[in-house]
Amino acid sequence: MDTQKKIILVIYHSQGGTMKLMARHLAEGAAREDNVAVILKKAAEATIDDLLQCNGIAIGSPEYFGTMAGMIKDFFDRTYEAAKDKTIGLPFVVFVCAGNDGRGAITQIERIAAGYKWKKVQEHIRVTGPPTEQDLVALEELGQTLAAGVDFGIF
Ligand SMILES: Cc1cc2nc3c(=O)[nH]c(=O)nc-3n(C[C@H](O)[C@H](O)[C@H](O)COP(=O)(O)O)c2cc1C
């Protein structure tokens, strides 16, 4: 890893593949920034070190049973104590997919992010049903905006 580069961590969970596709597009957009390295990981595989070394984080979850996927919650559960004093102000964005709602997942993720005192830098993206081409472009743009803002020190 080039240590000069800023790091964007993209964590996600997916059972059916929808969020995996969305996370890939967001990561692709973030990687368009030259001075940024992107780490794309399933939340279950992401570590406290991934979190402590990143300069911005994108969190992607399907809505399951009205809230975030359990493995996204697990990531928060595992990292909160070690990260809470060291990641204050970390720029974050949220993106969610759902059958027909998704708002519960967004609300819960944003509540937890507020607990870490992270900084929301763009409005969330919520996709219901299969993502359209337009949704995927919007995800790429969200990733690029996060990366560019982190790179230029705007956030
Ligand atoms: C166990 C389970 C629970 C779900 N609960 C909700 C829900 O509460 N609200 C909703 O809008 N969609 C719900 N869905 C639909 C998923 O959010 C949707 O299919 C999503 O695109 C799945 O993402 P994935 O393919 O990345 O796993 C649920 C799906 C599953 C499998």
The ligand as a MOL file (V3000), in Angstrom:
LIG
                    3D

  0  0  0     0  0            999 V3000
M  V30 BEGIN CTAB
M  V30 COUNTS 31 33 0 0 0
M  V30 BEGIN ATOM
M  V30 1 C -33.8340 -12.0530 5.5790 0
M  V30 2 C -34.2610 -10.8900 4.7220 0
M  V30 3 C -34.9450 -9.8490 5.3060 0
M  V30 4 C -35.3370 -8.7400 4.5230 0
M  V30 5 N -35.9740 -7.6900 5.1110 0
M  V30 6 C -36.3060 -6.6090 4.3740 0
M  V30 7 C -36.9040 -5.4740 4.9800 0
M  V30 8 O -37.1440 -5.4370 6.1740 0
M  V30 9 N -37.2380 -4.4100 4.2030 0
M  V30 10 C -36.9960 -4.3910 2.8450 0
M  V30 11 O -37.3030 -3.4130 2.1830 0
M  V30 12 N -36.3810 -5.4580 2.2360 0
M  V30 13 C -36.0450 -6.5530 2.9710 0
M  V30 14 N -35.4060 -7.6310 2.3770 0
M  V30 15 C -35.0610 -7.5330 0.9500 0
M  V30 16 C -33.5750 -7.1810 0.7750 0
M  V30 17 O -33.2350 -5.9820 1.4620 0
M  V30 18 C -33.2280 -6.9970 -0.6970 0
M  V30 19 O -33.5490 -8.1740 -1.4070 0
M  V30 20 C -31.7610 -6.6630 -0.8970 0
M  V30 21 O -31.5430 -6.2280 -2.2130 0
M  V30 22 C -30.8500 -7.8310 -0.5930 0
M  V30 23 O -29.5190 -7.4770 -0.7750 0
M  V30 24 P -28.4090 -8.5840 -1.0780 0
M  V30 25 O -28.7620 -9.2110 -2.4100 0
M  V30 26 O -27.1180 -7.8160 -1.1930 0
M  V30 27 O -28.3990 -9.5490 0.0580 0
M  V30 28 C -35.0480 -8.7250 3.1380 0
M  V30 29 C -34.3540 -9.8170 2.5710 0
M  V30 30 C -33.9650 -10.8810 3.3540 0
M  V30 31 C -33.1930 -12.0200 2.7280 0
M  V30 END ATOM
M  V30 BEGIN BOND
M  V30 1 1 1 2
M  V30 2 1 2 3
M  V30 3 2 2 30
M  V30 4 2 3 4
M  V30 5 1 4 5
M  V30 6 1 4 28
M  V30 7 2 5 6
M  V30 8 1 6 7
M  V30 9 1 6 13
M  V30 10 2 7 8
M  V30 11 1 7 9
M  V30 12 1 9 10
M  V30 13 2 10 11
M  V30 14 1 10 12
M  V30 15 2 12 13
M  V30 16 1 13 14
M  V30 17 1 14 15
M  V30 18 1 14 28
M  V30 19 1 15 16
M  V30 20 1 16 17
M  V30 21 1 16 18
M  V30 22 1 18 19
M  V30 23 1 18 20
M  V30 24 1 20 21
M  V30 25 1 20 22
M  V30 26 1 22 23
M  V30 27 1 23 24
M  V30 28 2 24 25
M  V30 29 1 24 26
M  V30 30 1 24 27
M  V30 31 2 28 29
M  V30 32 1 29 30
M  V30 33 1 30 31
M  V30 END BOND
M  V30 END CTAB
M  END
